[in-house]
Amino acid sequence: MGTVIAHAPDVLPVVIALVAGWLLLGLLRYVRADRGTRASIRQAVRVCFGWMRLARMAGLTVTDKTPGLLGQLTAPKGTTPTPRVLTPKIKVAADQFGVVVRAKCLPKVGLEEFQGAARFLADSWRCTRVSVLPDGPGRVVIRGVRLDPLVTQTEHRPTGRPPTDLSRWELGVDEYAAPVCVSLANVPGVTVAGVPGAGKTSLINRLVCDLAPSRAVQFAVADGKVSAAYEGDYADLRSRLFAFVGDDLDEANALFKRLVALRRTRSSAIRDVLGVKNMWHVGPSEVWPLTVLIIDGAHTYLRDYKGNDPQTKHLAALTADNARLVEDLVKKGRSVGFLVILVSQKVTGDAIPTFIRDVCPVGLSFAQKTAEAAVAALGDDIRNWPDASPVTLQDPAYVGVAVMAMQGRPGFTRIRTPYVPDADAARIAEATTHLAIDPALYLESVPGPPGWAGTAPTDRTVVPLAKRLP
């Protein structure tokens, strides 16, 4: 004991230096943080210092009537040690939107108890909403958002670097500011619905900008809202597309036939070229790229025309054939590396045939005006989740917010998708123009199925799309 006391003066400066260093690091982080994160750091400090009292008031404590060793030693002789009140230990971290609290559970204070107290925690911590989820055995993670991520505008600045995972589609953040992504592996089709100006185009822009730097992805666009590639939403991206058609139904039909021909050739050649039956077993490559067909304004190409005059009959025949061709790509293209994204203001059966829409496993909906449109986009189960319905997203503050059903999560998830500036989209497209190559060129020498004339252009020279478009 005398030795410990003798060395105490030597230990004290070390302890003071460690505490001072910890405080200095915290102060440095606070000074360098943005305004939102600073507010969250102050909130985190209040959470830490007020936790003991708040836990008792919210019923998140447990009384241990069995005295510990220290209690037995310090209790006066002949008296019973005072029972201990145990409080879950927590660790608090702050970010731009609020705090993340990780807590250890106690007997009779577990996940259900924390979830039951979530509304009290939200009020005390001045949070817009609080969620409680399991964080491993005996632990929970409490997410408290001070700012509502759904109404906080965000931007995405593409890096221009090839992605490490081509099957990962980063969508944005959910209502608790947690990142949301969708796996594109083995996904044949995606539907995106919503009223004009709700955020559909920016969602697609992010996908294209993030995947464009990879040689293992090629894009084709059919935009039914314009007549030429230099018009409309995809003008800035046109140099990265290996094919583009506007609202001309004959040109769109020719593109869909061309892609179905490629699908058939790939189906007959996949074992010889890749050695597998499913491209996703080895992943996309430069020789066998993921071919993404974006059909924006899908109703232009797929809706059913009614009438007996020759022009209407011709249009009806084209749209019926288009529906057959797109159905082929969606139903048979998954294993050979095709992804079809159908974008429309609404995806009701009169706009996109149900035999196409209902086989697309991923569906997103931005703001909708009617419950029927929401059901068409997300399924009948959305009626059971009125708070998550896209009908509630018509306020301008929710531009860029989409709703979708996430695998492994109950109900529906609302997602804030970021805005991609046009200048950034143009920058990425210009930097990756040389990567736009017709994927059929890689299979020119591969024989197609019996009776098929082949898929690739006869001219092997690849002309950059920017030089071919007006």
C-alpha positions in Angstrom: 0.0 0.0 0.0 2.8 2.4 0.9 4.4 1.7 -2.5 1.2 2.6 -4.4 0.9 5.8 -2.5 4.5 6.7 -3.1 4.0 6.3 -6.9 0.7 8.2 -7.0 2.4 11.6 -7.8 4.1 10.0 -10.8 0.8 8.5 -12.2 -1.3 11.7 -11.7 0.4 13.7 -14.5 -0.1 10.8 -16.9 -3.8 10.6 -16.1 -4.2 14.4 -16.5 -2.4 14.3 -19.9 -4.7 11.5 -21.1 -7.8 13.3 -20.1 -6.6 16.5 -21.6 -5.8 14.7 -24.9 -9.2 13.2 -25.0 -10.9 16.5 -24.4 -8.7 18.2 -27.1 -9.6 15.5 -29.7 -13.3 16.0 -28.9 -12.9 19.8 -29.2 -11.1 19.4 -32.5 -13.8 17.2 -33.9 -16.5 19.7 -32.8 -14.7 22.6 -34.4 -14.2 20.8 -37.7 -17.8 19.4 -37.9 -20.6 21.0 -39.9 -23.4 22.8 -38.2 -25.7 19.8 -38.1 -23.1 17.5 -36.6 -22.2 20.1 -34.0 -25.8 20.2 -32.8 -25.8 16.4 -32.7 -22.6 16.4 -30.6 -24.2 18.7 -28.1 -27.2 16.4 -28.1 -25.0 13.4 -27.5 -23.5 15.1 -24.4 -27.0 15.7 -23.0 -27.8 12.1 -23.6 -24.8 10.9 -21.7 -25.1 13.1 -18.7 -28.9 12.6 -18.4 -29.0 8.9 -19.0 -29.1 7.7 -15.4 -32.0 9.8 -14.5 -33.9 9.2 -17.8 -33.5 5.5 -17.6 -35.1 5.4 -14.1 -38.0 7.6 -15.2 -38.5 5.5 -18.4 -38.5 2.2 -16.5 -35.2 1.0 -18.0 -33.6 0.0 -14.7 -33.7 -3.2 -12.7 -33.2 -3.6 -8.9 -30.7 -6.2 -7.8 -31.6 -7.3 -4.3 -28.6 -9.6 -4.0 -25.8 -7.5 -2.3 -22.5 -7.4 -4.0 -19.2 -8.0 -2.2 -18.5 -4.3 -1.7 -22.0 -3.8 -0.3 -21.5 -6.6 2.2 -18.2 -5.2 3.3 -19.3 -1.6 3.7 -22.8 -2.3 5.3 -22.9 -1.6 9.1 -22.9 -4.7 11.2 -26.3 -6.2 11.7 -28.0 -4.3 8.8 -29.0 -5.4 5.3 -27.2 -3.9 2.4 -29.2 -1.5 0.3 -30.4 -3.1 -3.0 -28.6 -1.8 -6.1 -30.4 -0.1 -9.0 -28.7 -1.2 -12.2 -28.9 1.0 -15.3 -27.9 -0.3 -18.9 -24.5 1.0 -20.0 -24.5 3.0 -23.2 -22.1 4.4 -25.8 -23.2 7.4 -27.8 -22.1 8.6 -31.2 -23.2 11.7 -33.2 -23.7 12.4 -36.9 -25.3 15.0 -39.1 -28.8 13.8 -38.3 -28.7 12.8 -34.6 -27.3 10.2 -32.3 -26.7 6.5 -32.3 -26.9 4.9 -28.8 -25.7 1.4 -28.2 -26.9 -0.1 -25.0 -26.3 -3.4 -23.0 -29.4 -5.2 -22.0 -30.1 -6.3 -18.4 -32.4 -8.9 -17.0 -36.0 -7.7 -17.6 -34.6 -4.8 -19.6 -34.3 -6.0 -23.1 -35.3 -5.2 -26.7 -39.0 -5.0 -25.9 -38.6 -2.7 -23.0 -36.4 -0.3 -25.0 -38.9 -0.4 -27.9 -41.7 0.4 -25.5 -39.8 3.4 -24.1 -38.8 4.7 -27.6 -41.4 7.5 -27.5 -40.2 8.7 -24.1 -36.6 8.7 -25.4 -37.6 10.7 -28.5 -39.3 13.4 -26.3 -36.5 13.6 -23.9 -33.7 13.7 -26.5 -35.8 16.1 -28.7 -35.7 13.7 -31.7 -38.1 13.6 -34.6 -38.2 9.8 -34.3 -36.4 7.0 -32.5 -36.0 3.4 -33.5 -34.7 0.5 -31.5 -33.2 -2.6 -33.2 -31.2 -5.6 -31.9 -27.4 -5.2 -32.1 -26.3 -8.7 -31.3 -26.9 -10.9 -28.3 -27.7 -8.8 -25.2 -27.4 -5.5 -27.0 -29.6 -2.9 -28.7 -28.9 0.0 -31.0 -31.1 3.1 -30.5 -31.2 5.5 -33.5 -32.5 9.0 -32.7 -32.8 11.5 -35.5 -32.9 15.1 -34.7 -33.4 16.2 -38.3 -35.8 14.3 -40.5 -33.7 12.8 -43.3 -36.8 12.6 -45.5 -37.1 16.4 -45.8 -33.3 17.1 -45.7 -32.2 17.7 -49.3 -29.0 15.8 -50.2 -26.7 15.7 -53.3 -24.6 12.9 -54.7 -21.3 13.7 -56.3 -20.1 10.8 -58.4 -16.4 9.9 -57.9 -15.8 8.7 -61.5 -14.0 5.6 -60.1 -15.2 2.1 -61.1 -17.4 0.5 -58.5 -16.1 -2.5 -56.6 -19.5 -4.2 -56.5 -21.5 -4.0 -59.7 -24.5 -5.6 -58.1 -25.0 -2.9 -55.5 -27.3 0.0 -56.2 -27.1 2.7 -53.6 -30.4 4.4 -53.3 -30.0 6.9 -50.4 -31.0 6.9 -46.7 -34.1 5.8 -44.9 -36.1 7.8 -42.4 -33.5 7.0 -39.7 -30.6 8.1 -42.0 -29.4 4.5 -42.5 -28.0 3.7 -45.9 -30.3 1.8 -48.2 -29.1 -0.3 -51.1 -30.6 -2.9 -53.5 -28.8 -5.9 -54.8 -29.1 -6.1 -58.6 -27.8 -9.7 -58.8 -30.4 -11.9 -60.4 -32.8 -9.1 -60.7 -34.5 -9.1 -64.1 -36.5 -5.9 -63.8 -37.2 -2.8 -61.7 -40.2 -0.5 -61.9 -40.0 3.1 -60.9 -43.3 5.2 -60.7 -44.2 8.7 -59.6 -45.7 11.9 -60.7 -43.6 14.2 -62.9 -40.8 16.0 -61.0 -40.9 13.7 -58.0 -37.3 12.4 -58.4 -37.4 9.5 -60.8 -34.8 10.9 -63.2 -32.3 11.7 -60.5 -32.6 8.1 -59.2 -31.7 6.7 -62.6 -28.9 9.3 -63.0 -27.2 8.1 -59.9 -27.3 4.5 -61.1 -25.8 5.4 -64.5 -23.2 7.7 -63.0 -22.0 5.2 -60.4 -21.8 2.3 -62.9 -20.6 4.2 -66.0 -16.9 4.1 -65.1 -17.0 0.3 -65.3 -16.2 -1.5 -68.6 -18.5 -4.3 -67.4 -21.7 -2.3 -67.8 -23.4 -1.0 -70.9 -26.6 1.2 -71.1 -29.4 1.6 -73.6 -32.2 4.1 -73.2 -35.6 4.4 -74.7 -37.1 7.7 -73.6 -40.7 8.1 -74.6 -40.8 11.7 -73.5 -38.5 13.1 -76.2 -37.8 12.6 -79.9 -34.0 12.9 -79.9 -31.1 12.1 -77.6 -30.0 15.7 -77.2 -33.4 16.5 -75.6 -34.8 15.7 -72.2 -33.4 14.0 -69.1 -30.7 11.9 -70.7 -29.1 14.5 -72.9 -26.1 14.8 -70.5 -25.6 11.0 -70.5 -26.0 10.3 -74.2 -22.3 9.8 -74.9 -22.2 6.9 -72.4 -25.1 5.0 -74.0 -24.5 2.4 -76.7 -28.1 2.9 -78.0 -30.8 5.5 -77.7 -34.3 5.9 -79.1 -37.0 8.5 -78.6 -40.7 8.3 -78.9 -40.7 6.8 -82.4 -42.3 3.4 -81.9 -40.7 1.9 -85.0 -37.2 2.8 -83.7 -38.0 1.5 -80.3 -39.3 -1.8 -81.7 -36.1 -2.2 -83.7 -34.0 -1.6 -80.5 -36.0 -4.1 -78.5 -35.7 -6.7 -81.3 -31.9 -6.1 -81.3 -31.7 -6.7 -77.6 -33.8 -9.8 -77.7 -31.6 -11.1 -80.4 -28.6 -10.5 -78.1 -30.4 -12.2 -75.3 -31.0 -15.3 -77.5 -27.4 -15.4 -78.6 -26.2 -15.0 -75.0 -28.5 -17.8 -73.9 -27.1 -20.2 -76.5 -23.5 -19.2 -75.8 -23.3 -18.7 -72.1 -22.0 -22.2 -71.2 -19.3 -22.0 -73.9 -18.1 -18.5 -73.1 -18.5 -18.3 -69.3 -18.8 -22.0 -68.3 -21.8 -21.4 -66.2 -25.6 -21.2 -66.7 -26.0 -18.0 -64.8 -23.8 -14.9 -65.5 -24.2 -13.8 -61.8 -22.2 -16.8 -60.7 -19.1 -15.2 -62.1 -20.2 -11.6 -62.3 -20.3 -9.1 -65.2 -17.1 -8.5 -67.2 -15.9 -6.5 -70.2 -16.6 -9.5 -72.5 -20.0 -10.2 -71.0 -21.2 -6.8 -69.6 -24.3 -6.2 -67.6 -26.7 -4.7 -70.1 -29.1 -2.2 -68.6 -32.1 -1.2 -70.6 -33.8 1.9 -69.3 -37.3 2.4 -70.6 -38.5 5.9 -69.5 -42.0 6.9 -70.2 -42.7 3.1 -70.6 -46.4 3.7 -71.4 -45.4 5.3 -74.7 -44.1 2.0 -76.0 -46.4 -0.5 -74.2 -49.9 0.9 -73.8 -52.7 -0.6 -75.8 -54.1 1.5 -78.6 -57.8 1.3 -79.4 -59.2 2.2 -82.8 -59.9 0.8 -86.3 -58.2 3.3 -88.5 -54.9 2.1 -90.2 -52.6 4.4 -88.2 -54.1 3.2 -84.8 -53.9 -0.4 -85.9 -50.3 0.0 -86.8 -49.5 1.6 -83.4 -51.4 -1.1 -81.6 -49.4 -3.8 -83.5 -46.1 -2.1 -82.6 -47.0 -1.7 -78.9 -48.2 -5.3 -78.7 -44.9 -6.4 -80.2 -42.9 -4.1 -77.9 -44.7 -5.7 -74.9 -43.8 -9.1 -76.2 -40.1 -8.2 -76.6 -39.8 -6.5 -73.3 -41.5 -9.4 -71.6 -38.9 -11.7 -73.2 -36.0 -9.6 -71.8 -37.6 -9.4 -68.3 -38.5 -13.1 -68.0 -35.5 -14.6 -69.8 -32.7 -12.1 -69.5 -31.8 -12.3 -65.8 -29.4 -15.2 -66.0 -27.6 -13.8 -69.1 -27.0 -10.3 -67.7 -29.9 -8.2 -68.7 -31.6 -5.6 -66.4 -34.7 -3.8 -67.5 -35.7 -0.6 -65.7 -39.2 0.6 -66.5 -40.0 4.2 -65.5 -43.5 5.7 -65.8 -45.7 8.2 -64.0 -47.9 5.2 -63.0 -47.5 1.5 -63.5 -51.1 0.5 -63.7 -52.0 -2.3 -66.1 -53.0 0.1 -68.9 -49.5 1.8 -68.8 -47.3 -1.3 -68.2 -48.9 -4.7 -68.9 -49.2 -6.7 -65.7 -47.4 -9.7 -67.2 -44.3 -7.5 -67.3 -44.9 -5.4 -64.2 -45.6 -8.3 -61.9 -42.4 -10.2 -62.6 -40.2 -7.2 -61.7 -39.1 -8.0 -58.1 -38.0 -4.5 -57.3 -40.5 -1.7 -57.3 -40.2 1.9 -56.1 -42.7 4.7 -56.1 -42.2 8.4 -55.6 -45.2 10.6 -54.9 -48.6 9.4 -56.3 -51.9 11.2 -56.4 -54.2 8.1 -56.0 -54.3 5.0 -53.9 -54.8 2.9 -57.0 -51.5 4.2 -58.5 -49.8 3.4 -55.2 -51.2 -0.2 -55.2 -50.2 -0.7 -58.8 -46.6 0.4 -58.0 -46.1 -1.4 -54.6 -48.8 -4.0 -54.3 -52.0 -4.3 -52.4 -50.2 -4.6 -49.0 -49.4 -0.8 -49.1 -53.1 -0.3 -48.1 -52.1 -1.8 -44.7 -49.3 0.8 -44.2 -51.1 4.2 -44.8 -48.3 6.2 -43.2 -45.8 4.9 -45.8 -48.1 5.4 -48.8 -46.6 7.5 -51.6 -49.9 9.4 -51.6 -48.6 11.2 -48.5 -45.5 12.4 -50.4 -47.1 15.1 -52.5 -45.7 18.0 -50.4 -42.7 19.7 -52.2 -40.5 18.9 -49.2 -40.7 15.2 -50.2 -39.4 15.6 -53.8 -36.8 12.9 -54.1 -38.5 10.6 -51.5 -39.5 7.1 -52.7 -41.2 4.1 -51.1 -40.3 0.5 -51.5 -40.6 -2.9 -49.8 -37.2 -3.9 -48.5 -36.4 -7.6 -48.1 -36.1 -8.6 -44.4 -38.0 -5.5 -43.2 -41.7 -5.5 -42.3 -43.9 -3.1 -44.2 -42.4 -0.4 -46.5 -39.4 1.8 -46.3 -39.3 5.5 -47.2 -36.0 6.6 -48.8 -34.5 10.0 -49.4 -32.7 9.7 -52.8 -30.0 12.3 -53.5 -30.1 14.8 -56.3 -27.4 14.4 -59.0 -26.4 17.7 -60.5 -26.6 17.8 -64.3 -23.0 19.1 -64.5 -21.8 16.0 -62.6 -23.7 13.6 -64.9 -22.2 15.3 -68.0 -18.7 15.1 -66.4 -19.0 11.4 -65.8 -20.5 10.7 -69.3 -17.8 12.7 -71.0 -15.0 10.9 -69.1 -16.4 7.5 -69.9 -17.5 8.0 -73.5 -14.9 5.6 -74.8 -16.4 2.8 -72.7 -19.8 2.9 -74.6 -19.6 -0.2 -76.8 -22.4 -2.4 -78.2 -22.3 -5.6 -76.1 -23.2 -7.6 -79.2 -19.8 -6.9 -80.7 -18.2 -9.3 -78.2 -20.3 -12.2 -79.5 -20.1 -11.6 -83.2 -18.3 -14.8 -83.8 -20.6 -16.9 -81.6 -23.2 -18.8 -83.6 -26.8 -18.0 -82.6 -29.7 -20.4 -82.2 -31.0 -22.3 -85.2 -32.7 -20.0 -87.7 -31.3 -16.8 -86.2 -29.3 -14.5 -88.4 -27.1 -13.1 -85.6 -27.1 -10.1 -83.4 -24.1 -7.9 -83.9 -23.5 -5.1 -86.4 -21.5 -6.1 -89.4 -19.1 -3.2 -88.9 -16.7 -4.0 -86.0 -15.6 -0.4 -85.8 -17.1 1.2 -82.7 -18.0 4.9 -83.3 -18.4 6.9 -80.1 -22.1 7.6 -79.6 -21.4 11.3 -79.1 -20.4 11.4 -82.8 -23.4 9.5 -84.0 -26.0 11.6 -82.2 -27.1 15.1 -83.2 
